């Protein structure tokens, strides 16, 4: 069984979001060789870009808070507010370091157990077509084209899943073209890691 993932699977772990336990369980299934995790090589750079974008936003907030603290430091009546805000500044400082560490650990784990789908010229050309035909963003079109390229070389009998929380791009019920194309390769899209884990565990029984 092959499970295709994209950037939000990695970010679920690096940002420790609400479905991180399901993502970890899927990793464990791959490490025990019960499933195979496959991903586009483009996922690695996209995750870095997302983390750095969040860092820029957090740095702006950090700078504003530091300025506010410096201002309050000169005011005796506001001393309590200053003391309350200082831990928030420290959290913002530490958050990026923790996220980068988790991102690196996730990359290392994924590269050790996963199938890295390279983006070649044909894949890129297909991605351009998907941008027009399916209205996918450039990033999503590259990821989707890589998945389709890998599906084409797999046995139709092998069960496959594509897990992504980006339902706006891949799971829009008003546009079933993506789900329809995936189905021709015996691949099911599921827009939740929790639901995906449930389906996979049920099938493995």
C-alpha contacts under 8 A as a table, 3 or more apart, distances in Angstrom:
res1	aa1	res2	aa2	distance
1	X	34	X	7.59
1	X	35	X	5.16
1	X	36	X	6.19
1	X	158	X	6.06
1	X	159	X	5.06
1	X	160	X	5.67
2	X	35	X	5.87
2	X	36	X	4.69
2	X	37	X	6.00
2	X	38	X	6.90
2	X	158	X	7.68
2	X	159	X	6.60
2	X	160	X	4.79
2	X	161	X	6.42
3	X	35	X	6.92
3	X	36	X	5.96
3	X	37	X	4.94
3	X	38	X	6.10
3	X	160	X	5.76
3	X	161	X	4.75
3	X	162	X	5.82
3	X	163	X	7.11
4	X	37	X	5.86
4	X	38	X	4.74
4	X	39	X	5.81
4	X	147	X	7.08
4	X	160	X	7.60
4	X	161	X	6.03
4	X	162	X	4.58
4	X	163	X	6.20
5	X	8	X	7.96
5	X	9	X	6.21
5	X	37	X	7.01
5	X	38	X	6.28
5	X	39	X	5.43
5	X	162	X	6.08
5	X	163	X	5.41
5	X	164	X	6.37
6	X	9	X	5.80
6	X	10	X	7.27
6	X	39	X	6.00
6	X	40	X	7.11
6	X	43	X	6.07
6	X	143	X	6.97
6	X	163	X	7.60
6	X	164	X	6.46
7	X	10	X	5.41
7	X	11	X	6.25
7	X	43	X	5.08
7	X	44	X	7.47
7	X	46	X	6.71
7	X	47	X	5.88
8	X	11	X	4.83
8	X	12	X	5.78
8	X	47	X	7.96
8	X	164	X	6.69
8	X	165	X	6.73
8	X	166	X	7.59
9	X	12	X	5.13
9	X	13	X	6.94
9	X	23	X	6.71
9	X	164	X	6.98
9	X	165	X	7.99
10	X	13	X	5.50
10	X	14	X	6.32
10	X	47	X	7.27
10	X	103	X	7.29
10	X	106	X	6.66
10	X	107	X	7.75
11	X	14	X	4.80
11	X	15	X	5.57
11	X	16	X	7.67
11	X	17	X	7.96
11	X	47	X	6.63
11	X	103	X	7.43
12	X	15	X	5.58
12	X	16	X	5.62
12	X	17	X	5.08
12	X	18	X	7.63
12	X	19	X	6.75
12	X	20	X	5.50
12	X	23	X	7.23
13	X	16	X	4.80
13	X	17	X	6.68
13	X	20	X	5.36
13	X	23	X	7.03
13	X	24	X	7.61
13	X	102	X	7.10
13	X	103	X	7.47
13	X	106	X	7.21
14	X	99	X	5.29
14	X	100	X	7.24
14	X	101	X	7.94
14	X	102	X	4.81
14	X	103	X	4.79
14	X	106	X	7.15
15	X	99	X	5.99
15	X	102	X	7.89
16	X	20	X	5.77
17	X	20	X	5.54
18	X	21	X	7.78
19	X	22	X	5.50
19	X	23	X	6.54
19	X	193	X	6.48
19	X	194	X	6.56
20	X	23	X	4.99
20	X	24	X	6.14
21	X	24	X	5.09
21	X	25	X	6.20
22	X	25	X	4.99
22	X	26	X	6.29
22	X	193	X	5.81
22	X	194	X	5.40
22	X	197	X	6.39
23	X	26	X	5.15
23	X	27	X	6.37
23	X	193	X	6.29
23	X	194	X	7.94
24	X	27	X	5.00
24	X	28	X	6.32
25	X	28	X	5.03
25	X	29	X	6.34
25	X	197	X	7.61
26	X	29	X	5.06
26	X	30	X	6.36
26	X	197	X	6.62
27	X	30	X	5.10
27	X	31	X	6.17
27	X	37	X	7.93
27	X	110	X	7.97
28	X	31	X	4.97
28	X	32	X	6.11
29	X	32	X	5.17
29	X	33	X	6.26
29	X	34	X	5.28
29	X	35	X	5.85
30	X	33	X	4.88
30	X	34	X	5.77
30	X	35	X	4.84
30	X	36	X	5.43
30	X	37	X	6.30
30	X	113	X	6.69
30	X	114	X	7.65
31	X	34	X	7.64
31	X	113	X	6.20
32	X	35	X	7.87
33	X	36	X	6.78
34	X	204	X	7.86
36	X	113	X	7.89
36	X	114	X	6.55
36	X	115	X	7.29
37	X	113	X	7.35
37	X	114	X	4.82
37	X	115	X	6.06
38	X	114	X	5.49
38	X	115	X	4.41
38	X	116	X	6.08
38	X	117	X	6.96
39	X	43	X	7.02
39	X	114	X	7.26
39	X	115	X	6.27
39	X	116	X	5.44
39	X	117	X	5.82
39	X	143	X	7.95
39	X	147	X	7.44
40	X	43	X	5.62
40	X	116	X	5.86
40	X	117	X	4.61
40	X	118	X	6.20
40	X	119	X	7.05
40	X	143	X	5.78
40	X	146	X	5.90
40	X	147	X	7.11
41	X	44	X	5.98
41	X	45	X	7.89
41	X	116	X	5.77
41	X	117	X	5.75
41	X	118	X	5.50
41	X	119	X	6.78
42	X	45	X	5.73
42	X	46	X	6.36
42	X	118	X	7.95
42	X	119	X	7.30
42	X	142	X	7.48
42	X	143	X	6.89
43	X	46	X	5.11
43	X	47	X	6.13
43	X	143	X	7.38
44	X	47	X	5.45
44	X	48	X	6.58
44	X	107	X	7.45
45	X	48	X	5.15
45	X	49	X	6.26
46	X	49	X	5.09
46	X	50	X	6.29
46	X	139	X	7.79
47	X	50	X	5.11
47	X	51	X	6.26
48	X	51	X	5.22
48	X	52	X	6.14
49	X	52	X	5.22
49	X	53	X	6.08
50	X	53	X	5.09
50	X	54	X	6.30
51	X	54	X	5.16
51	X	55	X	6.19
51	X	99	X	7.63
51	X	100	X	7.59
52	X	55	X	4.83
52	X	56	X	6.32
53	X	56	X	5.21
53	X	57	X	6.57
54	X	57	X	5.16
54	X	58	X	6.10
55	X	58	X	4.96
55	X	59	X	5.93
55	X	96	X	6.37
56	X	59	X	5.05
56	X	60	X	6.34
57	X	60	X	5.27
57	X	61	X	6.50
58	X	61	X	5.08
58	X	62	X	6.01
58	X	92	X	6.70
59	X	62	X	4.83
59	X	63	X	6.05
59	X	92	X	7.89
60	X	63	X	5.19
60	X	64	X	6.31
61	X	64	X	5.13
61	X	65	X	6.19
62	X	65	X	5.16
62	X	66	X	6.15
62	X	89	X	6.16
62	X	92	X	6.56
62	X	93	X	7.68
63	X	66	X	5.16
63	X	67	X	6.26
64	X	67	X	5.20
64	X	68	X	6.24
65	X	68	X	4.95
65	X	69	X	6.08
65	X	85	X	7.82
65	X	89	X	6.86
66	X	69	X	5.00
66	X	70	X	6.15
66	X	89	X	7.30
67	X	70	X	5.12
67	X	71	X	6.25
68	X	71	X	5.08
68	X	72	X	6.14
69	X	72	X	5.01
69	X	73	X	5.92
69	X	82	X	5.66
69	X	85	X	7.45
69	X	86	X	7.66
70	X	73	X	5.09
70	X	74	X	7.09
71	X	74	X	5.81
71	X	75	X	7.31
72	X	75	X	5.14
72	X	76	X	7.83
72	X	78	X	5.74
72	X	79	X	6.60
72	X	81	X	7.72
72	X	82	X	6.09
73	X	76	X	7.35
73	X	78	X	7.52
73	X	79	X	6.46
73	X	82	X	6.74
75	X	78	X	5.48
75	X	79	X	6.54
76	X	79	X	5.30
77	X	80	X	7.50
78	X	81	X	5.34
78	X	82	X	6.45
79	X	82	X	5.11
79	X	83	X	6.40
80	X	83	X	5.16
80	X	84	X	6.30
81	X	84	X	5.04
81	X	85	X	6.24
82	X	85	X	5.21
82	X	86	X	6.29
83	X	86	X	5.48
83	X	87	X	7.75
84	X	87	X	6.67
84	X	88	X	7.81
85	X	88	X	5.32
85	X	89	X	6.65
86	X	89	X	5.24
86	X	90	X	6.51
87	X	90	X	5.04
87	X	91	X	6.21
88	X	91	X	5.07
88	X	92	X	6.34
89	X	92	X	5.23
89	X	93	X	6.35
90	X	93	X	5.05
90	X	94	X	6.25
91	X	94	X	5.18
91	X	95	X	5.91
92	X	95	X	5.27
92	X	96	X	7.23
93	X	96	X	6.60
93	X	97	X	7.60
94	X	97	X	5.47
94	X	98	X	6.37
95	X	98	X	5.25
95	X	99	X	6.17
96	X	99	X	5.04
96	X	100	X	6.11
97	X	100	X	5.27
97	X	101	X	6.18
98	X	101	X	5.11
98	X	102	X	6.16
99	X	102	X	5.09
99	X	103	X	5.99
100	X	103	X	4.93
100	X	104	X	6.13
101	X	104	X	5.24
101	X	105	X	6.20
102	X	105	X	5.02
102	X	106	X	6.03
103	X	106	X	5.09
103	X	107	X	6.13
104	X	107	X	5.09
104	X	108	X	6.13
105	X	108	X	5.14
105	X	109	X	6.16
106	X	109	X	5.08
106	X	110	X	5.93
107	X	110	X	5.04
107	X	111	X	5.94
108	X	111	X	5.32
108	X	112	X	6.14
109	X	112	X	5.13
109	X	113	X	6.43
110	X	113	X	5.40
110	X	114	X	5.18
111	X	114	X	5.44
111	X	115	X	7.48
111	X	116	X	7.21
117	X	146	X	6.43
117	X	147	X	7.67
117	X	150	X	7.11
118	X	146	X	7.30
119	X	123	X	5.69
119	X	124	X	6.65
119	X	142	X	7.69
119	X	146	X	6.27
120	X	123	X	5.23
120	X	124	X	6.22
121	X	124	X	5.09
121	X	125	X	6.26
122	X	125	X	5.12
122	X	126	X	6.20
123	X	126	X	5.10
123	X	127	X	6.17
123	X	142	X	7.24
123	X	145	X	5.68
123	X	146	X	5.96
123	X	149	X	6.77
124	X	127	X	4.96
124	X	128	X	6.44
124	X	142	X	6.48
124	X	145	X	7.39
125	X	128	X	5.19
125	X	129	X	6.52
126	X	129	X	5.03
126	X	130	X	6.25
126	X	145	X	5.88
127	X	130	X	5.02
127	X	131	X	6.25
127	X	138	X	7.40
127	X	141	X	4.74
127	X	142	X	4.96
127	X	144	X	7.36
127	X	145	X	5.22
128	X	131	X	5.15
128	X	132	X	6.79
128	X	138	X	7.59
128	X	141	X	7.11
129	X	132	X	5.36
129	X	133	X	6.08
130	X	133	X	4.97
130	X	134	X	5.15
130	X	135	X	6.76
130	X	136	X	6.33
130	X	141	X	5.78
130	X	145	X	7.54
131	X	134	X	5.77
131	X	135	X	4.87
131	X	136	X	4.63
131	X	137	X	6.15
131	X	138	X	6.50
131	X	141	X	5.87
132	X	135	X	5.35
132	X	136	X	7.37
134	X	177	X	7.53
134	X	178	X	7.70
136	X	139	X	7.93
136	X	140	X	5.81
136	X	141	X	5.34
136	X	169	X	6.39
137	X	140	X	5.19
137	X	141	X	5.87
138	X	141	X	5.19
138	X	142	X	6.35
139	X	142	X	5.44
139	X	143	X	6.52
140	X	143	X	5.17
140	X	144	X	6.02
140	X	169	X	7.31
141	X	144	X	5.09
141	X	145	X	5.91
142	X	145	X	5.14
142	X	146	X	6.17
143	X	146	X	5.25
143	X	147	X	6.38
144	X	147	X	5.11
144	X	148	X	6.27
145	X	148	X	5.13
145	X	149	X	6.09
146	X	149	X	5.06
146	X	150	X	6.31
147	X	150	X	5.20
147	X	151	X	6.13
148	X	151	X	4.93
148	X	152	X	6.25
148	X	182	X	7.66
149	X	152	X	5.40
149	X	153	X	7.18
150	X	153	X	5.58
150	X	154	X	6.74
151	X	154	X	5.20
151	X	185	X	6.33
152	X	185	X	7.31
154	X	158	X	7.32
155	X	158	X	5.50
156	X	159	X	7.68
156	X	185	X	5.75
156	X	186	X	6.02
157	X	186	X	7.26
158	X	186	X	7.27
159	X	186	X	6.01
159	X	187	X	6.52
160	X	186	X	6.12
160	X	187	X	4.40
160	X	188	X	6.44
161	X	187	X	5.05
161	X	188	X	4.78
161	X	189	X	5.89
161	X	190	X	7.29
161	X	196	X	7.91
162	X	187	X	6.77
162	X	188	X	6.04
162	X	189	X	4.70
162	X	190	X	6.30
163	X	189	X	6.00
163	X	190	X	5.13
163	X	191	X	5.92
163	X	192	X	6.64
163	X	193	X	6.44
163	X	196	X	6.51
164	X	167	X	7.06
164	X	170	X	7.64
164	X	189	X	7.70
164	X	190	X	6.64
164	X	191	X	5.08
164	X	192	X	6.42
164	X	193	X	7.29
165	X	190	X	7.96
165	X	191	X	4.66
165	X	192	X	5.37
165	X	193	X	7.32
166	X	169	X	5.67
166	X	170	X	6.27
166	X	171	X	7.28
166	X	191	X	6.77
167	X	170	X	5.08
167	X	171	X	4.15
167	X	172	X	5.95
167	X	191	X	5.74
168	X	171	X	6.00
168	X	172	X	5.57
169	X	172	X	6.70
170	X	178	X	6.53
170	X	179	X	7.71
170	X	189	X	7.86
171	X	175	X	7.94
171	X	176	X	7.68
171	X	178	X	7.77
171	X	179	X	7.39
171	X	189	X	7.36
171	X	190	X	7.74
171	X	191	X	6.57
172	X	175	X	5.53
172	X	176	X	6.90
173	X	176	X	5.91
175	X	178	X	7.45
176	X	179	X	5.31
176	X	180	X	5.94
177	X	180	X	5.01
177	X	181	X	6.08
178	X	181	X	5.22
178	X	182	X	6.18
179	X	182	X	5.14
179	X	183	X	6.07
179	X	188	X	7.10
179	X	189	X	6.36
180	X	183	X	5.13
180	X	184	X	6.66
181	X	184	X	5.39
181	X	185	X	7.26
182	X	185	X	5.49
182	X	186	X	6.67
182	X	187	X	5.01
182	X	188	X	6.40
182	X	189	X	7.38
183	X	186	X	4.86
183	X	187	X	5.02
183	X	188	X	6.07
184	X	187	X	7.27
190	X	193	X	7.65
190	X	195	X	7.06
190	X	196	X	5.85
191	X	195	X	7.73
191	X	196	X	7.63
192	X	195	X	5.27
192	X	196	X	5.93
193	X	196	X	4.87
193	X	197	X	5.90
194	X	197	X	5.19
194	X	198	X	6.30
195	X	198	X	5.05
195	X	199	X	6.22
196	X	199	X	5.17
196	X	200	X	6.13
197	X	200	X	5.13
197	X	201	X	5.98
198	X	201	X	5.26
198	X	202	X	6.07
199	X	202	X	5.17
199	X	203	X	6.26
200	X	203	X	5.13
200	X	204	X	6.17
201	X	204	X	5.05
201	X	205	X	6.44
202	X	205	X	5.47
